[in-house]
Amino acid sequence: MTAHGHELAVDVRGLRKRYGDVTAVDGVDLAIRTGEVFGILGPNGAGKSTTVEILQGNRTRDGGDVTVLGADPGSAGRAWRSRVGIVWQDESAPAELTVRETVRHFARYYPHPRDPDEVIGLVGLKEKASSRTKTLSGGQRRRLDVALGVIGGPGLLLLDEPTTGFDPAARRQFWELIRGLADEGTTIVLTTHYLEEAEALAHRLAVIAKGRVVAEGEPAALRHRHGAEATVEWTEPDGAPRRERTATPTRTVAELARRFDGEIPGLRISRPTLEDVYLRLTGQESAR
């Protein structure tokens, strides 16, 4: 099956999952193209983690059709699992082993693993290959987790909140790592609470709220489609600040320029950010 001429790595139709009386996933549809970075956004409890767990084959579904790398994750076998890489939110590397020992150990779980030393270099840990995991910084340990996620040469890499707790510098270094994996052709599904991260990495995004996809598309398209109004701010002659939300900011500025006969004091025009759009779509706009 294809989307805009691209083969789908993930095809989800009408996915549903309940926990007792609570509906966690309520008819989710997703079409993720091979080789793209796809971001899933949503507040806690929105259903995004449950959706990813179903894609992994680690949780059963109550309804809907799911195909991941050409197979149903609910019944796929060991060969399929070797093609899906997972980077959990919690660290998985043994503390007492060195980086090289850890990667080589995990490589034995896969029928056709990548070269461990190549993967260590890929994630930027070549200089730390002989260091024990417990001596690594938080960012370095996260890089090791990614190494373990890609050592099997997966066609799909699932990342669950990969940069939680990172400082800004470590987060941007991690972004470069993810971009490099995507350039190699790995399909990446990313859940994150960081809107800047989603915009920097994802080709397309799905916003999930209350178990449903409320918007999907490229980040710029989502901003345009769901955040059309801009805010124009200026200062009146008496010093009073003014602001106006408008879908035609150029017209508003032209009218102000005529009224002020030229320069507009304190003029500032701001368009909705992805964060503004996200808060609006998830019903959290008033909380900002």
LINQUIRA-V615400 format. One record per pair of residues at least 4 apart in sequence whose C-alpha atoms are under 8 Angstrom apart, sorted by the first residue. I is the first residue (numbers start at 1). GAP is how many residues later the second one is. D is the distance in Angstrom with one decimal. If there is no record, write none. Layout:
i | gap | d
I | GAP | D
I | GAP | D
//
This chain:
i | gap | d
1 | 6 | 6.0
1 | 7 | 6.2
2 | 4 | 5.0
2 | 5 | 4.5
2 | 6 | 5.6
2 | 31 | 7.9
3 | 4 | 6.5
3 | 5 | 6.7
3 | 28 | 7.3
3 | 30 | 6.9
6 | 27 | 6.0
6 | 28 | 6.8
7 | 26 | 5.9
7 | 27 | 5.8
8 | 23 | 6.5
8 | 24 | 5.6
8 | 25 | 4.3
8 | 26 | 5.4
8 | 61 | 7.8
9 | 22 | 7.9
9 | 23 | 5.8
9 | 24 | 5.4
9 | 25 | 4.8
9 | 58 | 7.9
9 | 59 | 5.8
9 | 60 | 5.0
9 | 61 | 7.2
9 | 147 | 7.5
9 | 178 | 7.2
10 | 20 | 7.2
10 | 21 | 5.8
10 | 22 | 5.0
10 | 23 | 6.9
10 | 24 | 7.9
10 | 56 | 7.5
10 | 57 | 5.8
10 | 58 | 4.6
10 | 59 | 6.4
11 | 18 | 7.7
11 | 19 | 5.9
11 | 20 | 4.8
11 | 21 | 6.5
11 | 54 | 7.9
11 | 55 | 5.9
11 | 56 | 5.1
11 | 57 | 6.5
12 | 16 | 7.1
12 | 17 | 5.0
12 | 18 | 4.8
12 | 19 | 6.3
12 | 52 | 7.5
12 | 53 | 5.8
12 | 54 | 4.6
12 | 55 | 6.4
13 | 14 | 7.3
13 | 15 | 6.5
13 | 16 | 4.6
13 | 17 | 6.7
13 | 51 | 5.6
13 | 52 | 5.1
13 | 53 | 6.5
14 | 12 | 7.5
14 | 13 | 4.0
14 | 14 | 5.1
14 | 15 | 5.6
14 | 49 | 7.0
14 | 50 | 4.5
14 | 51 | 6.6
15 | 10 | 6.7
15 | 11 | 6.6
15 | 12 | 4.7
15 | 13 | 4.8
15 | 14 | 6.7
15 | 46 | 7.2
15 | 47 | 7.7
15 | 48 | 5.6
15 | 49 | 4.2
15 | 50 | 6.5
15 | 51 | 7.4
16 | 7 | 7.8
16 | 8 | 7.6
16 | 9 | 4.8
16 | 10 | 4.9
16 | 11 | 5.3
16 | 12 | 6.9
16 | 45 | 6.2
16 | 46 | 5.5
16 | 47 | 4.8
16 | 48 | 6.1
17 | 6 | 6.1
17 | 7 | 5.6
17 | 8 | 4.9
17 | 9 | 6.8
17 | 33 | 7.9
17 | 44 | 5.3
17 | 45 | 5.0
17 | 46 | 6.9
18 | 4 | 5.6
18 | 5 | 4.3
18 | 6 | 5.5
18 | 7 | 6.9
18 | 44 | 6.9
19 | 4 | 6.4
19 | 5 | 6.9
23 | 188 | 7.1
24 | 21 | 7.4
24 | 22 | 7.0
24 | 23 | 5.1
24 | 26 | 7.3
24 | 186 | 7.2
24 | 187 | 5.3
25 | 21 | 7.9
25 | 22 | 5.4
25 | 25 | 7.4
25 | 26 | 7.1
25 | 185 | 7.5
25 | 186 | 4.0
25 | 187 | 6.5
26 | 184 | 7.8
26 | 185 | 4.9
26 | 186 | 5.5
27 | 37 | 7.4
27 | 184 | 7.5
27 | 185 | 6.4
28 | 183 | 7.2
28 | 184 | 5.6
28 | 185 | 6.0
29 | 184 | 7.3
32 | 4 | 7.3
32 | 6 | 6.8
33 | 154 | 7.6
34 | 151 | 7.8
34 | 152 | 7.7
34 | 153 | 5.5
35 | 147 | 6.5
35 | 150 | 4.8
35 | 151 | 5.3
35 | 152 | 4.2
35 | 153 | 7.4
36 | 146 | 6.9
36 | 149 | 7.8
36 | 150 | 7.5
36 | 151 | 5.2
36 | 152 | 6.4
36 | 166 | 7.7
36 | 167 | 6.3
37 | 145 | 6.8
37 | 150 | 6.0
37 | 151 | 4.7
37 | 152 | 6.0
37 | 153 | 7.3
37 | 164 | 6.8
37 | 165 | 4.8
37 | 166 | 5.5
37 | 167 | 7.0
38 | 150 | 6.2
38 | 151 | 4.9
38 | 152 | 6.1
38 | 164 | 5.2
38 | 165 | 6.1
38 | 166 | 5.2
38 | 167 | 5.7
38 | 168 | 7.8
39 | 150 | 5.9
39 | 151 | 4.7
39 | 152 | 5.8
39 | 153 | 7.5
39 | 159 | 6.1
39 | 163 | 5.5
39 | 164 | 7.9
39 | 165 | 6.4
39 | 166 | 4.6
39 | 167 | 6.3
40 | 8 | 6.7
40 | 149 | 7.4
40 | 150 | 6.1
40 | 151 | 4.9
40 | 152 | 7.0
40 | 165 | 5.8
40 | 166 | 5.0
40 | 167 | 6.0
40 | 168 | 7.2
41 | 7 | 7.2
41 | 150 | 6.1
41 | 151 | 6.2
41 | 152 | 6.7
41 | 164 | 7.2
41 | 165 | 6.2
41 | 166 | 4.8
41 | 167 | 6.1
42 | 4 | 5.7
42 | 5 | 7.8
42 | 6 | 6.6
42 | 151 | 7.4
42 | 165 | 5.7
42 | 166 | 4.9
42 | 167 | 5.9
42 | 240 | 7.3
43 | 150 | 7.6
43 | 165 | 7.9
43 | 166 | 7.0
43 | 239 | 7.5
45 | 165 | 7.3
46 | 162 | 6.0
46 | 163 | 4.8
46 | 164 | 4.7
46 | 165 | 5.3
46 | 166 | 7.8
47 | 4 | 6.2
47 | 161 | 7.0
47 | 162 | 7.4
47 | 163 | 6.8
47 | 164 | 4.9
47 | 165 | 7.8
48 | 4 | 6.3
48 | 143 | 7.4
48 | 160 | 6.7
48 | 163 | 7.6
49 | 4 | 6.1
49 | 111 | 7.7
49 | 142 | 7.8
50 | 4 | 6.3
50 | 9 | 7.6
51 | 4 | 6.4
52 | 4 | 6.2
52 | 106 | 7.6
53 | 4 | 6.4
53 | 5 | 5.4
53 | 6 | 5.5
54 | 4 | 5.9
54 | 5 | 4.8
54 | 6 | 6.1
54 | 7 | 6.7
54 | 19 | 7.2
54 | 20 | 7.6
55 | 11 | 7.5
55 | 13 | 6.7
55 | 18 | 6.2
56 | 17 | 6.5
56 | 28 | 7.3
56 | 30 | 7.8
56 | 102 | 7.9
57 | 16 | 4.5
57 | 17 | 5.3
57 | 18 | 7.9
57 | 19 | 7.8
58 | 16 | 7.9
59 | 15 | 7.7
60 | 14 | 6.3
61 | 13 | 8.0
66 | 6 | 5.8
66 | 7 | 7.2
67 | 4 | 5.1
67 | 5 | 4.8
67 | 6 | 6.9
68 | 4 | 6.2
68 | 5 | 6.4
69 | 11 | 7.9
69 | 86 | 7.5
69 | 87 | 7.7
71 | 4 | 8.0
71 | 5 | 6.2
71 | 9 | 7.6
72 | 4 | 5.8
76 | 4 | 6.0
76 | 5 | 7.4
77 | 4 | 6.5
78 | 4 | 6.4
79 | 4 | 7.0
80 | 4 | 7.1
82 | 28 | 6.0
82 | 29 | 7.6
82 | 70 | 6.3
82 | 72 | 6.9
83 | 69 | 6.9
83 | 70 | 6.8
83 | 71 | 4.2
83 | 72 | 5.5
83 | 73 | 6.7
84 | 70 | 5.1
84 | 71 | 6.3
84 | 72 | 5.0
84 | 73 | 6.0
84 | 74 | 7.6
85 | 64 | 4.6
85 | 65 | 5.8
85 | 67 | 7.3
85 | 68 | 7.9
85 | 69 | 5.4
85 | 70 | 7.8
85 | 71 | 6.1
85 | 72 | 4.5
85 | 73 | 6.1
86 | 63 | 5.1
86 | 71 | 5.8
86 | 72 | 4.8
86 | 73 | 6.2
87 | 58 | 6.1
87 | 59 | 6.0
87 | 61 | 7.8
87 | 62 | 5.6
87 | 70 | 7.6
87 | 71 | 6.2
87 | 72 | 5.0
87 | 73 | 6.4
87 | 75 | 7.3
88 | 4 | 7.6
88 | 57 | 7.9
88 | 71 | 6.7
88 | 72 | 5.6
88 | 73 | 8.0
88 | 74 | 7.6
89 | 70 | 7.9
89 | 71 | 5.5
89 | 72 | 5.9
89 | 73 | 6.2
89 | 75 | 7.9
91 | 50 | 7.5
91 | 51 | 7.3
91 | 54 | 6.6
92 | 53 | 6.8
93 | 9 | 6.8
93 | 40 | 7.1
93 | 51 | 7.5
93 | 52 | 6.8
94 | 8 | 7.1
94 | 39 | 6.9
95 | 37 | 6.7
95 | 38 | 4.9
95 | 39 | 4.7
96 | 36 | 5.8
96 | 37 | 6.3
96 | 38 | 6.5
97 | 4 | 5.9
97 | 5 | 5.9
97 | 35 | 5.4
97 | 36 | 6.1
98 | 4 | 6.1
98 | 31 | 6.7
98 | 32 | 5.4
98 | 33 | 5.0
98 | 34 | 3.9
98 | 35 | 5.6
99 | 4 | 6.3
99 | 21 | 7.9
99 | 26 | 8.0
99 | 29 | 6.8
99 | 30 | 4.9
99 | 31 | 6.1
99 | 32 | 6.1
99 | 33 | 6.1
99 | 34 | 6.0
99 | 45 | 7.2
100 | 4 | 6.1
100 | 16 | 7.3
100 | 17 | 7.3
100 | 20 | 7.5
100 | 29 | 5.0
100 | 30 | 6.3
101 | 4 | 6.0
102 | 4 | 6.3
103 | 4 | 6.1
103 | 13 | 5.9
103 | 17 | 7.7
103 | 44 | 7.0
103 | 45 | 6.2
103 | 48 | 7.3
104 | 4 | 6.8
104 | 12 | 5.7
105 | 4 | 7.7
106 | 4 | 7.8
106 | 42 | 6.6
106 | 45 | 7.5
107 | 6 | 5.6
107 | 7 | 7.5
107 | 9 | 7.1
107 | 41 | 7.9
107 | 44 | 5.9
107 | 45 | 6.5
108 | 5 | 7.6
109 | 43 | 8.0
110 | 42 | 5.5
111 | 41 | 7.8
112 | 40 | 6.5
112 | 41 | 7.4
113 | 38 | 5.7
113 | 39 | 4.3
113 | 40 | 5.9
114 | 4 | 7.4
114 | 5 | 6.9
114 | 36 | 8.0
114 | 37 | 5.3
114 | 38 | 6.0
114 | 39 | 5.8
115 | 4 | 6.3
115 | 36 | 7.5
116 | 4 | 6.2
116 | 35 | 6.9
117 | 4 | 6.2
117 | 9 | 7.7
118 | 4 | 6.1
119 | 4 | 6.4
119 | 28 | 6.0
119 | 31 | 7.7
119 | 32 | 6.6
120 | 4 | 6.4
120 | 5 | 5.3
120 | 6 | 5.6
120 | 9 | 7.1
120 | 24 | 7.8
120 | 27 | 6.5
121 | 4 | 5.7
121 | 5 | 4.9
122 | 25 | 8.0
122 | 55 | 7.7
123 | 20 | 5.7
123 | 21 | 7.2
123 | 23 | 7.3
123 | 24 | 6.3
123 | 54 | 6.3
124 | 19 | 7.4
125 | 4 | 6.1
125 | 15 | 7.3
125 | 18 | 7.5
125 | 19 | 7.6
131 | 4 | 6.8
131 | 5 | 7.5
132 | 4 | 7.2
133 | 8 | 6.9
136 | 4 | 5.6
136 | 5 | 5.8
137 | 4 | 6.1
138 | 4 | 6.3
138 | 28 | 7.2
139 | 4 | 6.3
139 | 27 | 6.5
139 | 31 | 5.8
139 | 32 | 7.9
139 | 35 | 7.9
140 | 4 | 6.3
141 | 4 | 6.3
142 | 4 | 6.4
142 | 20 | 7.5
142 | 21 | 7.8
143 | 4 | 6.3
143 | 31 | 7.4
144 | 4 | 6.3
145 | 4 | 6.3
146 | 4 | 6.3
147 | 4 | 5.8
148 | 4 | 7.9
149 | 5 | 7.9
149 | 8 | 7.0
150 | 4 | 5.9
150 | 7 | 7.3
154 | 32 | 7.2
155 | 30 | 8.0
155 | 31 | 5.5
155 | 32 | 6.1
156 | 30 | 6.0
156 | 31 | 4.8
156 | 32 | 5.8
156 | 33 | 7.6
157 | 29 | 6.9
157 | 30 | 6.2
157 | 31 | 4.8
157 | 32 | 6.3
158 | 30 | 5.9
158 | 31 | 4.9
158 | 32 | 6.1
159 | 29 | 7.4
159 | 30 | 6.1
159 | 31 | 4.8
159 | 32 | 6.3
160 | 30 | 6.1
160 | 31 | 5.1
160 | 32 | 6.9
161 | 29 | 7.2
161 | 30 | 5.3
161 | 31 | 4.6
161 | 32 | 7.1
162 | 28 | 7.9
162 | 29 | 7.8
162 | 30 | 7.2
163 | 8 | 6.1
163 | 11 | 7.6
166 | 4 | 5.8
166 | 5 | 5.6
167 | 4 | 6.1
168 | 4 | 6.3
169 | 4 | 6.3
170 | 4 | 6.2
171 | 4 | 6.3
172 | 4 | 6.5
173 | 4 | 6.6
174 | 4 | 6.4
175 | 4 | 6.2
175 | 22 | 7.8
175 | 25 | 7.9
175 | 26 | 6.9
176 | 4 | 6.2
177 | 4 | 6.4
178 | 4 | 6.2
178 | 23 | 7.7
179 | 4 | 6.1
179 | 22 | 7.0
180 | 4 | 6.5
181 | 4 | 6.8
181 | 5 | 5.9
182 | 4 | 5.0
182 | 5 | 6.5
182 | 6 | 7.0
192 | 5 | 7.5
192 | 6 | 6.9
194 | 4 | 6.5
195 | 4 | 6.2
195 | 79 | 6.7
195 | 80 | 6.0
196 | 4 | 6.1
197 | 4 | 6.1
198 | 4 | 5.4
198 | 7 | 7.7
199 | 20 | 6.0
199 | 75 | 7.5
202 | 16 | 7.9
202 | 17 | 7.7
203 | 15 | 5.9
203 | 16 | 7.4
204 | 12 | 7.2
204 | 13 | 5.1
204 | 14 | 4.2
204 | 15 | 6.3
205 | 11 | 5.5
205 | 12 | 5.4
205 | 13 | 6.1
205 | 14 | 6.5
206 | 7 | 6.4
206 | 8 | 7.6
206 | 9 | 5.8
206 | 10 | 4.3
206 | 11 | 6.7
207 | 6 | 5.7
207 | 7 | 5.8
207 | 8 | 5.3
207 | 9 | 6.3
207 | 71 | 7.4
207 | 74 | 7.7
207 | 75 | 7.9
208 | 4 | 5.3
208 | 5 | 4.4
208 | 6 | 5.8
208 | 7 | 7.5
208 | 74 | 7.6
209 | 4 | 6.5
209 | 5 | 6.5
209 | 72 | 7.9
209 | 73 | 5.6
214 | 67 | 6.8
214 | 68 | 7.9
215 | 7 | 7.5
215 | 66 | 7.6
216 | 6 | 7.2
217 | 4 | 6.2
217 | 5 | 6.1
218 | 4 | 6.2
219 | 4 | 6.4
219 | 55 | 7.0
220 | 4 | 6.3
221 | 4 | 5.9
222 | 4 | 5.7
222 | 5 | 7.5
222 | 52 | 7.6
222 | 55 | 7.4
223 | 4 | 5.0
223 | 5 | 7.1
223 | 49 | 6.7
223 | 50 | 6.7
223 | 51 | 5.8
223 | 54 | 6.2
224 | 4 | 5.3
226 | 51 | 6.1
226 | 55 | 8.0
227 | 44 | 7.8
227 | 45 | 5.5
227 | 46 | 7.9
227 | 49 | 7.5
227 | 50 | 5.7
228 | 19 | 5.9
228 | 43 | 7.9
228 | 44 | 7.4
229 | 16 | 6.0
229 | 17 | 5.0
229 | 18 | 4.3
229 | 19 | 7.6
229 | 42 | 6.9
229 | 43 | 7.1
230 | 15 | 5.6
230 | 16 | 5.4
230 | 17 | 6.1
230 | 18 | 7.7
230 | 19 | 6.3
230 | 39 | 7.0
230 | 40 | 5.8
230 | 41 | 4.4
230 | 42 | 6.3
231 | 12 | 6.6
231 | 13 | 5.6
231 | 14 | 4.4
231 | 15 | 6.3
231 | 18 | 7.5
231 | 38 | 5.7
231 | 39 | 5.3
231 | 40 | 6.3
232 | 11 | 5.5
232 | 12 | 5.3
232 | 13 | 6.4
232 | 14 | 7.5
232 | 17 | 6.6
232 | 20 | 7.7
232 | 21 | 7.7
232 | 35 | 7.2
232 | 36 | 5.9
232 | 37 | 4.6
232 | 38 | 6.7
233 | 8 | 7.3
233 | 9 | 5.6
233 | 10 | 4.2
233 | 11 | 6.5
233 | 33 | 7.1
233 | 34 | 5.6
233 | 35 | 5.0
233 | 36 | 6.3
234 | 7 | 6.0
234 | 8 | 5.4
234 | 9 | 6.4
234 | 30 | 6.8
234 | 31 | 5.9
234 | 32 | 4.7
234 | 33 | 4.4
234 | 34 | 6.5
235 | 4 | 5.8
235 | 5 | 5.7
235 | 6 | 4.5
235 | 7 | 5.9
235 | 29 | 7.6
235 | 30 | 5.3
235 | 31 | 5.3
235 | 32 | 7.2
236 | 4 | 5.2
236 | 5 | 6.2
236 | 6 | 7.0
236 | 29 | 7.3
246 | 6 | 7.8
248 | 4 | 6.5
249 | 4 | 6.1
249 | 20 | 7.7
250 | 4 | 6.2
251 | 4 | 6.2
252 | 4 | 6.2
253 | 4 | 6.0
254 | 4 | 6.4
255 | 4 | 6.3
256 | 4 | 6.0
256 | 8 | 6.9
257 | 4 | 5.6
257 | 5 | 5.1
257 | 6 | 6.4
257 | 7 | 6.1
258 | 4 | 6.6
260 | 4 | 6.2
272 | 4 | 5.6
272 | 5 | 6.7
273 | 4 | 6.5
274 | 4 | 6.0
275 | 4 | 6.1
276 | 4 | 6.2
276 | 9 | 7.1
277 | 4 | 6.1
278 | 4 | 6.1
279 | 4 | 6.0
279 | 5 | 4.7
279 | 6 | 4.6
279 | 9 | 7.9
280 | 4 | 6.0
280 | 5 | 4.8
284 | 4 | 7.2
//
